[in-house]
Amino acid sequence: MARTGKDGGSPRSRGAGPALRALLLAALIAGCSPIYRNHGYVPTESDLDQIVVGVDTRESVAETVGRPAASGLLNDTGWFYVQSRWQQLGARAPREIDRQVVAITFDDRGVVQNVGRYGLEDGNVVILSRRVTESNIRGVSFIGQLLGNVGRLTAADAVE
């Protein structure tokens, strides 16, 4: 005949209840902890400080910080380094919590024209730092320049 405890269950089953509850609680807590994923690469600020605007070329930038995964799509005027950090909580869809973009633009000779670092803050692109030697309208088409002037012209400008 099998022995039973005071509650009618076997002596082994009495200790399993708290252990099972603790295991389930640990599994629930682990399921709710955030999971972070990092994608991409951006050079460090100290690496970017080694790049001299107006002096360095594509080759020297490639030696200093490496070649990027993305470059200018329409015209090869710039290199873009992108890094994103994603957070996933439980069964929710992952959401992007940080994005860093480093843009290095080059002139026609392949010399560095600008180094800019941009971030994602509340869904808006925010300029974190930017070094420019001159104004750049190369990326804007003729039609874009014309449409950009709409509203700036006055009747006095048309008469002259």
MARVOVEX-359909 format. One record per residue (C-alpha): y negated, x, z negated. Coordinates in nm, 4 decimals. Example, Ala and Ser with C-alpha at 12.3 -4.5 7.8 and 13.67 -1.06 7.14 Angstrom:
<rs>
R         y         x         z
R    0.4500    1.2300   -0.7800
R    0.1060    1.3670   -0.7140
</rs>
This chain:
<rs>
R         y         x         z
R    0.0000    0.0000    0.0000
R   -0.3452    0.1378    0.0931
R   -0.6046    0.1941   -0.1726
R   -0.9343    0.0117   -0.1457
R   -1.2726    0.0696   -0.3063
R   -1.4721   -0.1758   -0.5149
R   -1.6163   -0.3456   -0.2055
R   -1.2752   -0.3859   -0.0452
R   -1.3197   -0.1097    0.2128
R   -1.1377    0.2201    0.2238
R   -1.2901    0.5119    0.0306
R   -1.3598    0.6971    0.3585
R   -1.5687    0.4181    0.5108
R   -1.8086    0.4091    0.2158
R   -1.9528    0.7554    0.2971
R   -1.9715    0.6893    0.6718
R   -2.2441    0.4221    0.6445
R   -2.5330    0.6445    0.5261
R   -2.4264    0.9302    0.7536
R   -2.4106    0.6984    1.0541
R   -2.7522    0.5524    0.9711
R   -2.8988    0.9033    0.9370
R   -2.7483    1.0019    1.2725
R   -2.8896    0.6920    1.4433
R   -3.2321    0.7509    1.2865
R   -3.2302    1.1130    1.4069
R   -3.1368    0.9976    1.7588
R   -3.4222    0.7436    1.7599
R   -3.6743    1.0023    1.6438
R   -3.5536    1.2548    1.9011
R   -3.5811    0.9900    2.1737
R   -3.9445    0.9261    2.0829
R   -4.0569    1.2883    2.0807
R   -4.2627    1.3854    2.3859
R   -4.1181    1.5969    2.6646
R   -4.3607    1.8316    2.8412
R   -4.3236    1.9745    3.1917
R   -4.5415    2.2379    3.3525
R   -4.5759    2.2697    3.7301
R   -4.7579    2.5277    3.9376
R   -4.9545    2.8410    3.8584
R   -5.3182    2.9334    3.8074
R   -5.4408    3.2882    3.7466
R   -5.5719    3.3715    3.4010
R   -5.9444    3.4107    3.3397
R   -5.8981    3.7865    3.2924
R   -5.7264    3.8097    3.6342
R   -6.0086    3.6114    3.7965
R   -6.2686    3.8392    3.6344
R   -6.1201    4.1266    3.8382
R   -6.2130    3.9490    4.1640
R   -6.5609    4.0495    4.2842
R   -6.7407    3.7947    4.5026
R   -6.8649    3.9562    4.8246
R   -6.6383    4.2613    4.7839
R   -6.2731    4.1575    4.7508
R   -6.0702    4.0428    5.0520
R   -5.7646    3.8207    5.0992
R   -5.5405    4.1262    5.0647
R   -5.6984    4.2500    4.7412
R   -5.6915    3.8968    4.5944
R   -5.3213    3.8705    4.6859
R   -5.2568    4.1992    4.5021
R   -5.4587    4.0890    4.1963
R   -5.3448    3.7281    4.1422
R   -5.0797    3.6641    4.4094
R   -5.0755    3.4268    4.7026
R   -5.1095    3.0542    4.6309
R   -4.8718    2.7762    4.7229
R   -5.1571    2.5892    4.8977
R   -5.4448    2.6949    5.1210
R   -5.7105    2.5146    5.3247
R   -5.5425    2.2524    5.5418
R   -5.7971    2.2026    5.8196
R   -5.9289    2.5557    5.8270
R   -5.8004    2.8508    5.6280
R   -6.1247    2.9012    5.4352
R   -5.9766    2.8913    5.0869
R   -5.6818    2.9440    4.8592
R   -5.5999    2.6856    4.5937
R   -5.3937    2.7527    4.2817
R   -5.2881    2.4320    4.1019
R   -5.1186    2.3875    3.7639
R   -5.0332    2.0513    3.6052
R   -4.8947    1.9578    3.2643
R   -4.7020    1.6294    3.2343
R   -4.5968    1.4392    2.9242
R   -4.3157    1.1845    2.8996
R   -4.2642    0.9674    2.5931
R   -3.9314    0.7861    2.5685
R   -3.8641    0.5568    2.8639
R   -4.2279    0.5504    2.9751
R   -4.3283    0.6988    3.3085
R   -4.4548    1.0586    3.2919
R   -4.8321    1.0993    3.2887
R   -5.0450    1.3978    3.3788
R   -5.2321    1.5240    3.0738
R   -5.3884    1.8410    3.2180
R   -5.4630    1.9886    3.5589
R   -5.6239    2.3191    3.6420
R   -5.7320    2.4108    3.9945
R   -5.8627    2.7526    4.0961
R   -6.0293    2.7616    4.4382
R   -6.1076    3.0932    4.6034
R   -6.2996    3.0604    4.9314
R   -6.3393    3.3287    5.1966
R   -6.5931    3.3870    5.4723
R   -6.5042    3.4514    5.8401
R   -6.4287    3.8177    5.7656
R   -6.1847    3.7283    5.4866
R   -6.4186    3.8393    5.2057
R   -6.4332    3.6342    4.8836
R   -6.7249    3.3934    4.8977
R   -6.6643    3.1832    4.5854
R   -6.4307    3.1585    4.2859
R   -6.4209    2.8214    4.1111
R   -6.2084    2.6781    3.8298
R   -6.1792    2.3014    3.8008
R   -6.0074    2.0734    3.5474
R   -5.8963    1.7154    3.5093
R   -6.0734    1.5225    3.2356
R   -6.0418    1.1459    3.2065
R   -5.9394    1.1244    3.5716
R   -6.2503    1.3068    3.6971
R   -6.2640    1.6545    3.8445
R   -6.4840    1.8644    3.6186
R   -6.6199    2.2062    3.7182
R   -6.5236    2.4531    3.4442
R   -6.6729    2.7626    3.6079
R   -6.8067    2.8529    3.9493
R   -6.9421    3.1704    4.1113
R   -7.1204    3.1298    4.4458
R   -7.3128    3.3769    4.6592
R   -7.4674    3.1353    4.9082
R   -7.4633    2.7692    5.0062
R   -7.1626    2.6642    5.2074
R   -7.1677    2.3894    5.4700
R   -6.8830    2.5315    5.6780
R   -6.6360    2.2697    5.5549
R   -6.8605    1.9826    5.6712
R   -6.8368    1.8601    6.0305
R   -7.1393    1.7889    6.2496
R   -7.0886    1.4127    6.2101
R   -7.0557    1.4577    5.8334
R   -7.3859    1.6472    5.8257
R   -7.5568    1.3730    6.0278
R   -7.4222    1.0952    5.8074
R   -7.5160    1.2962    5.4989
R   -7.8800    1.2820    5.6100
R   -7.8862    0.9029    5.6430
R   -8.1314    0.7734    5.3860
R   -8.3143    1.1056    5.3604
R   -8.5147    1.0509    5.6772
R   -8.8470    0.8704    5.6571
R   -9.0643    0.7127    5.9294
R   -9.3036    1.0075    5.8999
R   -9.0190    1.2473    5.9840
R   -8.9342    1.0491    6.2987
R   -9.2963    1.0520    6.4240
R   -9.3421    1.4267    6.3967
</rs>
